Structure formats: structure tokens, C-alpha cells
């Protein structure tokens, strides 16, 4: 659910920032709200991953599986 929410929040934020880049005055309260929502949800998500998911994965997966998981996660962070 978090990843789907990140995509929606980022899409909305990117559109708002692109409008500013292209010369629009910018809806700064909306931009701040979108950025704040993205940052807060991401921080919560990282706490969950770091505190629960990664320790469980480290116990149950071999090195090759952990490396594959890391590569898959990194690929989601590359620009399309």
C-alpha cells in the first residue's frame, strides 16, 4: 500500500513542481502539504522496513536472494 501511495503522492507533487518550473506561480500550501505527506509516509515506511522486514529477510534469505532484493529496490529508484 505504501508504494502505491508513494506513486500517487509523487505524481501529484511532480506535476505541481513542474508547473512552477514552467513558470506558474505555484500553489505553495499544496506543494508543502504533498511534500510533507510524502516525507511522513516514507519515514514511517523506512522504520517498518528497517525494523521488521530487513531483519526477517536477513534471517531467512541467502546472500544471492538478498542481493536480488537490493537490486530490485534500487531499480525502483532509477528514473524511468
Secondary structure, 3 states (H helix, E strand, C coil): CHHHHHHHHHHHHHHHHHHHHCCCCCCHHHHHHHHHHHHHHHHHHHHHHHHHHHHHHHHHCCHHHHHHHHHHHHHHHCCC
